[in-house]
């Protein structure tokens, strides 16, 4: 009898253990194919397909500054339909949208994967070599500098800084921010806040200069560029973490298992880390609770910037 009880207990415990996916897993991305996030997602999708024995497919759903992908993900209510991208993709809309089609509680952190290195760049022809030089120029010529930024953290970061420093600049909107680096190299705009990856090709031509990176560490692909803190502007430091998210009712055990699989894949495949470096990212593998704490910290920083910019904050 005792033996049967022990066997039954083990059977129940085994049934309660998290298992792999039972069918196709879809990773919903807010960006077009070929973006740094897309490259990262496809690297993991290939490895996890082999690991899980079930297809992991990428669905690119760009548009609406990420809202198209987010709404599709939230409305799916399916733990096999997951969102992959920067936390900023859903955090900023809590402030710049009157009624975003989701709440922060609808999105459960699963696995932190990367940090996108943000950068502030100028055309070489502007004759600006440091952030101090840029601030002095903006003060000397109010309203004359055209400034553009990628939607999300980059946008909040640069325009929050400009307002906080009481600098008068002209905001230039882009429907496709990937057109901005070329305009920057041609001096049609004078300042661009974006991912480092977005300006790397123009940086190599010598027509663009990156004044600083917003990450806490220098980028491996551009080790000569100072961090915001090193440049004397620690307020421009922003760790833009991204990764995988599930629906709000996704069990914690399931999220832990998936995060462990992501970490194991990353740690045993040096190609992944190198590809992240090549695309201006830093590998940053986090468990659900760690990723959740990171998102909370990002949200707190965005809330402070939103107040500076005069945006409505959640709950108002």
Secondary structure, DSSP 8 states (H G I E B T S, - for coil): -HHHHHHHHHHHHHHHS----SS-EEEEESS-TTSHHHHHHHHHHHHHHHHHSS-EEEEE---GGGHHHHHHHHHH--TTEEEEEETHHHHTHHHH-SS-SS-GGGEEEEEEEEEE-EEEEEEGGG---SHHHHHHHHHHTTT--EEEE-TTHHHHHHHHHHHHTT---EE---SSGGGHHHHHHTTSSSEEEEEHHHHHHHHTTTSEEEEEESSSS--GGGTTS-BTTTTT-GGG---EEEEEEEETT--HHHHHHHHHHHHHHHHT-HHHHHHHHHTTEEEEEE-HHHHHHHHHHHHHHHHHHHHHHT---TT-
